[in-house]
Amino acid sequence: MREIGECAGTHFDPGLIETFNVVLSEIQIIKEQYTYKHGALNDLDFIKSVG
């Protein structure tokens, strides 16, 4: 992530990078809430459960 952030403005649109970081943090929050309620899942099982 740091590498992508360092390239913001040269290879990537800074707004896109900011949005990407926000979405990643929101996904992490959802995963933590799901884990608290239902137990831990691997990433593939999590995607299947919310998709």
N, C-alpha and C positions, 0 to 999 in steps of 0.2 A: 504494500500500500504506500509506503514511503516513497518508493521508486516512482510510482504513478503520480503521486503528489508533486515530486520534484520535476516531472515532465509537464505538469500543467502549464499551459500557455505556450509550450513549444510543440508538443505532439498532440496534446489533448486539450479540449475546451475546459477552462477552469470551472465553469458552471456545471458542466457534465460531471467532473470529478467531485465537486461538492455534493451534487445530487446522489451520486453513487455512494459516497460515504454516509450520507443520511439514510439511504435505503438499507445499506448493510447494517447500520446500528439498529434500525427498526426491526430487521429480520432477527437479529440477535436477541432483542427484547422479547419478540414473539416466541422464539425458541426457548428462552428461559422461563417464560410464563407457562408454556406447554409442558416443559420438563417438570416444573413445580407441581402442576396438576396431574400429569399422566405418567411421569417417569421419563427417563432419558431415552432418546431415539438417536440412531445414526442419521446423517444428513438425508440419505435416500428415503428412509422411512418417514422422516419429518415432511419432506416434499410431498410424498404420497398422501399424508394425512391432511394437509392443508390445501392440496391442489385438486 
